[in-house]
Amino acid sequence: MKKNKKFGGKCILEHPMPYVDYWMGVNESFYRDPDILIKPGYSRFSRGVIKRMKEECSTADFIQVHSSFVRGHL
C-alpha cells in the first residue's frame, strides 16, 4: 500500500471485521467472563499484526466493509 501511494495510486482496503481495537476489546471480555468456557483463541492478534492492521486502515484511501455493523465500528 505504501509503495502504491508513493507512486500516486489509490488504495482500497477490504476490511470484513470491526476496527482491531474494538475486536480485541470484545475478545478480552470473553476471556474475563468465567461463564464462557470455550475461549476464541483464533481471534486474538499479536502486537505486530495489530500494528499492521492499524497502518493499513490509516493508509487506505477507501475501506470496503461487509456490513453496517462493521462500518459503525471502524
URSUL-V646976 format. One record per pair of residues at least 6 apart in sequence whose ideal C-beta (glycine too) atoms are under 6 Angstrom apart, sorted by the first residue. I is the first residue (numbers start at 1). GAP is how many residues later the second one is. D is the distance in whole Angstrom. If there is no record, write none. Layout:
# URSUL-V646976
i->I gap->GAP d->D
i->I gap->GAP d->D
This chain:
# URSUL-V646976
i->1 gap->10 d->5
i->1 gap->58 d->5
i->4 gap->7 d->6
i->10 gap->51 d->5
i->11 gap->49 d->5
i->11 gap->50 d->5
i->12 gap->50 d->5
i->12 gap->52 d->6
i->13 gap->43 d->6
i->13 gap->47 d->4
i->13 gap->50 d->5
i->14 gap->50 d->5
i->15 gap->48 d->5
i->15 gap->50 d->6
i->16 gap->50 d->5
i->17 gap->6 d->6
i->18 gap->52 d->5
i->18 gap->55 d->3
i->19 gap->54 d->6
i->19 gap->55 d->5
i->20 gap->30 d->5
i->20 gap->33 d->5
i->22 gap->51 d->5
i->27 gap->16 d->5
i->27 gap->17 d->6
i->30 gap->6 d->5
i->30 gap->10 d->6
i->31 gap->8 d->6
i->65 gap->6 d->5
